[in-house]
Amino acid sequence: MRWTKTRKAGKIMYKLICMSFDGDYKVERPSFDSVDKTWNYAGDIGSKWFFYPFYFVVSGSGKTIVDAGGDLKHLIGKRVKTVVSLFEKTVNKPEMANVGADEFASAIPA
């Protein structure tokens, strides 16, 4: 699988996005030259994005999911706008009222 990546001084760059249950997301400003460095940063941001519990590593362009955690691995390779749409559809299901992040993540369709 080939990713569209942003290059900074010849390096492939990645970004971290933090997504809420309804598909709204925030892009963390630093870019990273590896997926591992991006995840390390995600582990250090604490409760900064408490209402955005779903983290994804995206291509430097911010358009494609490059890595995802836990029950969201099936979203790797999808466009961010597709994932936003899946989150929006899932959050509006009656059975998703008052569920936790883990249960919600497992309900996101492929």
Secondary structure, DSSP 8 states (H G I E B T S, - for coil): -----EEETTEEEEEEEEE-TTS-EEE-S--BSSHHHHHHHHHHSTTTTTT--EEEEEETTS-BEEEE-GGGGGGTTSBHHHHHHHHHHHHTSGGGTT--HHHHHHHS--
